[in-house]
């Protein structure tokens, strides 16, 4: 696990690892597992799938919940569409005021794992809850199935008005979900690869959003390369949200970049912070035709530019994504050497959006203005990367949420 992360920790990545540790999709193993088409490369047992040589089944609609981001909607001008992504958003995703008084005194239970990123997330949620005159009840949670179940049992004993859960495998707390539903406790889940069902009232940053990320990153590569790229997708299939991003990336890439190649390097989640850079560099050296590399989420970039430079790899454009732009990722961008793009989305704001959902629920108004709000990305380039990175997308997000809630 990555240690010592600050508030600028990449939310998507840290929580995705939590989901894996808590028993997410464990179809991967400790070795690289890629699909061969048509032949196996000789490097470290990695095999590569090339677009056009194999059939790939894409789960779900890669353009779902991505308003105004299809080529048809943009009149076919993909370059103008991508240019729009490069503009930093100035407004939060949710824009409709609640319009009714929000009850005070509510108690929201949330789970806090030992990782620094989890501690930071809880702090964000607490600040948002306090703005509504609510109490945030923090429940310690571990990674083992029995620890997850114990945490949920404790949450229910607290008799909260609502429960917020992030990136945990629901297989370990299905009975507790059923109990929450029976007791009328709304459960909001964030940053997961499953849709709401069976006790989960709503999902934010779910499958549709992950597909949107993959699609829009593929649009960027298509435009940046002029339709002539050989891209490798480097991700862990154990991390469900990254797998969904990869499926959407491939679907959009094959549709918009017809003359391009795409391959996969699948790595175990346990390689992050360990031997990941060695795996990536070995794969790039064995496949010198690759000129673009999507490297999962931001934490997976750590140490990679230096390792690539030491290996003499200077002609591959690296890009990544995450809920916020950490200082190290920002510096990689600002150097302009290896990392050429970072797809940033709401970091700090995600907890405020969660509290907005609960505020609408308790005020007795529709929650759909929150659930259906289209998140605007920020494609950060070497020219636009802020010094020191940034933990948020919209600078005055807190004031904008408070205005929707009608609080000072």
C-alpha positions in Angstrom: 0.0 0.0 0.0 1.1 3.6 -0.6 1.9 5.4 2.6 2.1 9.0 3.7 -0.4 10.4 1.2 -1.7 14.0 1.8 -5.1 15.5 1.1 -4.0 15.6 -2.5 -4.1 11.8 -2.5 -5.7 10.3 -5.6 -9.1 9.4 -4.3 -10.0 7.0 -7.1 -6.7 5.1 -6.7 -6.6 4.8 -2.9 -10.2 3.7 -2.7 -9.8 1.3 -5.5 -7.0 -0.4 -3.6 -9.2 -0.5 -0.6 -11.9 -2.2 -2.6 -9.3 -4.8 -3.8 -8.1 -5.4 -0.3 -11.7 -5.8 0.9 -12.2 -8.6 -1.6 -13.0 -6.9 -4.9 -12.6 -8.8 -8.1 -9.8 -11.3 -7.4 -9.5 -12.8 -10.8 -6.0 -11.4 -11.2 -2.9 -13.0 -9.6 0.6 -11.8 -8.8 1.8 -12.1 -12.4 1.1 -10.0 -15.5 -2.0 -11.4 -17.3 -2.6 -10.1 -20.8 -4.4 -11.6 -23.7 -2.4 -12.7 -26.7 -3.4 -11.7 -30.2 -1.9 -13.0 -32.3 1.3 -13.9 -30.6 3.1 -13.8 -27.2 5.9 -11.4 -26.6 9.1 -12.6 -25.0 9.3 -10.0 -22.2 8.6 -11.1 -18.7 5.7 -13.3 -19.8 3.7 -10.3 -20.9 1.3 -10.9 -23.9 -0.3 -8.1 -25.9 -3.7 -7.7 -27.4 -3.6 -5.6 -30.6 -6.8 -3.9 -31.9 -8.1 -5.6 -34.9 -6.5 -8.9 -34.2 -8.8 -10.1 -31.5 -12.4 -9.6 -30.4 -13.0 -7.8 -27.1 -16.3 -7.9 -25.3 -17.1 -4.5 -23.8 -19.3 -4.5 -20.7 -21.9 -1.8 -20.7 -22.3 1.3 -22.9 -19.1 3.2 -22.9 -20.9 6.5 -23.6 -23.5 6.1 -20.8 -24.0 9.2 -18.6 -21.6 11.3 -20.7 -23.9 14.2 -21.9 -22.5 16.3 -24.7 -19.4 14.2 -25.1 -20.2 12.1 -28.1 -18.7 12.9 -31.5 -22.2 13.2 -32.9 -23.2 15.7 -30.3 -20.1 17.8 -31.1 -20.7 17.8 -34.8 -17.8 15.5 -35.4 -15.2 18.0 -34.1 -13.4 15.8 -31.7 -10.5 18.3 -31.4 -12.9 21.0 -30.1 -14.4 18.6 -27.7 -11.1 17.7 -26.2 -10.1 21.4 -26.0 -13.2 21.9 -23.9 -11.9 19.2 -21.5 -8.7 21.2 -21.0 -10.7 24.1 -19.5 -10.7 23.9 -15.7 -14.3 23.8 -14.4 -15.5 26.8 -12.4 -18.8 25.3 -11.3 -19.7 22.2 -9.3 -21.6 19.4 -11.0 -24.8 19.8 -9.0 -26.5 23.1 -9.7 -30.1 22.9 -8.6 -30.8 24.5 -5.2 -32.6 22.3 -2.7 -35.3 24.9 -2.3 -36.5 23.6 1.1 -35.0 23.8 4.6 -32.5 21.0 5.3 -33.2 19.3 8.7 -30.3 19.7 11.2 -29.1 17.2 13.7 -28.7 14.3 11.3 -26.1 11.6 12.0 -24.2 10.1 9.0 -22.1 7.0 9.6 -19.1 6.5 7.3 -16.2 4.0 7.3 -12.6 5.0 7.8 -9.8 2.6 6.9 -6.2 2.9 8.2 -4.9 4.4 5.0 -4.0 8.1 5.2 -6.2 8.7 2.2 -9.2 7.3 4.1 -8.4 9.6 7.0 -8.4 12.6 4.7 -11.7 11.6 3.1 -13.3 11.4 6.5 -12.0 14.9 7.3 -13.6 16.2 4.1 -16.9 14.5 4.9 -16.9 15.9 8.5 -16.4 19.5 7.2 -19.3 19.1 4.8 -21.5 17.5 7.5 -20.7 20.3 9.9 -21.8 22.9 7.3 -25.2 21.3 7.5 -25.2 21.1 11.3 -24.9 17.3 11.2 -22.7 14.8 13.0 -20.4 12.5 11.1 -20.0 9.1 12.9 -16.6 7.6 11.9 -16.5 3.8 12.0 -13.1 2.1 11.8 -12.9 -0.5 9.1 -10.2 -3.0 8.2 -9.5 -4.9 5.0 -10.4 -8.5 5.9 -14.0 -9.7 5.3 -14.7 -10.2 9.0 -13.4 -6.6 9.7 -15.7 -5.2 7.1 -18.7 -7.1 8.6 -17.8 -6.0 12.1 -17.7 -2.3 11.0 -21.1 -2.6 9.4 -22.5 -4.2 12.5 -21.1 -1.3 14.6 -22.6 1.3 12.1 -26.0 -0.2 12.5 -25.7 -0.2 16.3 -25.1 3.6 16.1 -28.6 3.9 14.6 -27.5 6.6 12.1 -29.9 8.6 9.9 -27.8 7.6 6.8 -24.7 5.5 5.9 -22.0 6.5 3.4 -19.8 3.7 2.1 -16.9 3.9 -0.4 -15.4 1.2 -2.5 -16.1 -1.8 -0.3 -17.2 -5.2 -1.6 -20.8 -5.5 -0.6 -20.6 -9.3 -0.6 -19.2 -9.0 3.0 -22.1 -7.0 4.3 -25.2 -8.1 2.4 -27.1 -9.0 5.6 -26.3 -5.6 7.1 -27.5 -3.9 3.9 -30.8 -5.8 4.2 -31.1 -4.7 7.8 -30.4 -1.0 6.9 -33.1 -1.2 4.2 -35.5 -2.8 6.7 -34.9 0.0 9.2 -35.3 2.7 6.5 -31.7 3.9 6.6 -30.5 5.3 3.3 -27.2 4.0 2.1 -25.1 6.0 -0.4 -22.1 4.3 -2.1 -19.3 6.1 -4.0 -16.5 5.1 -6.3 -17.6 1.6 -7.0 -18.1 -0.6 -10.1 -21.7 -1.7 -9.3 -25.0 0.0 -9.8 -27.4 0.7 -6.8 -29.5 -2.3 -5.7 -30.6 -4.4 -2.7 -30.2 -1.8 0.1 -27.9 0.7 -1.7 -30.1 3.7 -2.3 -27.8 5.4 -4.8 -24.4 5.3 -6.3 -22.2 8.3 -7.1 -19.1 8.0 -9.3 -20.2 4.5 -10.4 -19.9 2.4 -13.5 -21.2 5.1 -15.9 -18.8 7.6 -14.6 -15.8 5.2 -14.9 -16.8 4.5 -18.5 -16.9 8.2 -19.2 -13.3 8.6 -17.9 -12.1 5.8 -20.3 -14.0 7.3 -23.2 -12.7 10.8 -22.8 -9.1 9.7 -22.3 -9.3 7.8 -25.6 -10.6 11.0 -27.2 -7.6 12.8 -26.0 -5.1 10.3 -27.4 -6.9 10.3 -30.7 -6.6 14.1 -31.0 -3.2 14.4 -29.5 -1.7 11.8 -31.9 -3.5 13.0 -35.0 -5.1 9.5 -35.2 -1.8 7.7 -35.3 -1.0 6.1 -32.0 0.1 2.8 -30.5 -1.3 2.8 -26.9 -0.8 0.4 -24.1 -3.3 0.3 -21.2 -1.6 -0.5 -17.9 -4.0 -1.3 -15.1 -5.0 -4.0 -12.6 -8.0 -6.1 -13.5 -8.5 -6.6 -9.7 -9.5 -3.0 -9.5 -13.0 -3.0 -10.9 -13.2 0.7 -11.7 -10.0 0.6 -13.7 -11.2 -2.5 -15.6 -14.4 -0.5 -16.6 -12.3 2.4 -17.7 -10.2 0.2 -19.9 -13.3 -1.3 -21.6 -14.6 2.1 -22.4 -11.2 3.3 -23.5 -10.8 0.4 -25.9 -14.4 0.8 -27.4 -14.0 4.6 -28.0 -10.4 4.2 -29.2 -11.3 1.6 -31.8 -14.2 3.7 -33.0 -12.4 7.0 -33.2 -8.8 6.1 -33.9 -9.3 3.4 -36.6 -5.6 3.4 -37.7 -4.3 3.0 -34.2 -3.1 0.0 -32.1 -4.1 -0.7 -28.5 -2.7 -3.4 -26.2 -3.0 -4.2 -22.5 -0.5 -4.8 -19.7 -2.5 -6.1 -16.8 -0.6 -5.9 -13.4 -1.6 -7.1 -9.9 -2.8 -4.4 -7.5 -0.1 -5.5 -5.1 2.6 -4.2 -7.6 1.6 -0.6 -6.9 4.3 0.8 -4.7 6.5 -2.3 -5.2 7.7 -3.5 -8.5 5.3 -1.7 -10.8 7.9 0.6 -12.4 10.1 -2.4 -13.2 7.1 -4.2 -14.9 6.2 -1.1 -17.0 9.7 -0.3 -18.1 10.3 -3.9 -19.0 7.2 -4.0 -21.1 8.0 -0.7 -22.9 11.5 -1.9 -23.7 10.2 -5.1 -25.1 7.6 -3.2 -27.2 9.4 -0.2 -28.7 6.6 0.7 -31.1 4.4 1.9 -28.2 4.2 5.7 -28.1 1.3 6.3 -25.6 0.8 4.6 -22.2 -2.2 5.0 -20.0 -0.9 4.2 -16.5 -4.0 3.4 -14.4 -4.4 6.1 -11.7 -2.0 8.7 -10.3 -0.3 6.6 -7.6 0.9 4.3 -10.3 3.0 7.1 -11.7 5.3 7.3 -8.7 8.9 6.9 -9.7 8.0 6.0 -13.3 9.4 9.0 -15.1 12.8 8.5 -13.5 12.8 4.8 -14.3 11.9 5.4 -17.9 14.6 8.0 -18.2 17.2 5.6 -16.7 16.1 3.0 -19.3 16.5 5.5 -22.2 12.7 5.5 -22.9 12.0 9.1 -24.0 9.4 8.7 -26.8 6.4 7.4 -24.9 3.7 9.9 -23.8 2.3 8.8 -20.4 -1.1 9.8 -19.1 -3.2 8.9 -16.0 -6.3 9.9 -14.0 -7.5 10.5 -10.5 -9.8 12.3 -8.2 -7.2 15.0 -7.5 -3.9 16.1 -8.8 -1.2 15.1 -6.3 2.0 17.2 -5.9 4.2 14.5 -7.5 1.9 14.0 -10.5 1.8 17.8 -11.0 5.6 18.0 -11.0 5.8 15.2 -13.5 3.5 17.2 -15.7 5.3 20.5 -15.2 8.6 18.9 -16.2 7.1 18.2 -19.6 9.3 15.1 -20.1 7.2 11.9 -19.7 3.8 12.6 -18.2 1.8 14.6 -20.8 -1.8 14.4 -19.5 -3.7 13.9 -16.3 -7.5 13.4 -16.3 -8.7 15.0 -13.0 -12.1 14.9 -11.6 -13.8 16.0 -8.3 -11.5 15.2 -5.4 -12.4 17.1 -2.3 -15.8 17.8 -3.7 -16.9 14.2 -3.8 -17.7 14.1 -0.1 -19.6 17.4 -0.4 -21.6 15.9 -3.2 -22.4 12.9 -1.0 -23.7 15.3 1.7 -25.7 17.1 -0.9 -27.4 13.8 -1.7 -28.3 13.2 1.9 -29.5 16.8 2.3 -31.9 16.4 -0.6 -33.1 13.0 0.8 -33.8 14.4 4.3 -35.4 17.6 2.9 -37.9 15.4 1.0 -37.0 16.6 -2.5 -35.8 14.5 -5.5 -32.2 13.3 -5.3 -32.0 13.0 -9.1 -30.5 16.5 -9.6 -27.5 15.2 -7.6 -27.4 11.6 -9.1 -27.8 12.8 -12.7 -25.4 15.8 -12.5 -22.7 15.4 -15.3 -19.2 15.7 -13.8 -17.0 18.0 -15.9 -13.4 16.7 -16.2 -10.2 18.7 -16.3 -7.6 17.4 -18.7 -4.4 18.8 -17.2 -1.4 19.3 -19.4 2.2 20.4 -18.8 1.1 24.0 -19.6 -1.8 24.0 -17.1 -0.5 21.9 -14.2 -0.5 24.0 -11.0 2.6 24.1 -8.9 2.1 21.7 -5.9 -1.0 20.1 -7.5 -4.5 20.6 -6.2 -6.9 18.5 -4.1 -10.0 20.0 -5.7 -11.4 20.7 -9.1 -13.5 23.8 -8.5 -11.8 26.3 -6.3 -14.9 27.7 -4.4 -16.8 24.4 -4.3 -17.7 24.7 -0.6 -19.4 28.1 -1.1 -21.3 26.8 -4.1 -22.6 23.8 -2.2 -23.6 25.9 0.8 -25.5 28.2 -1.6 -27.5 25.2 -2.8 -28.2 24.2 0.8 -29.2 27.7 1.9 -26.7 27.8 4.7 -24.1 30.5 5.5 
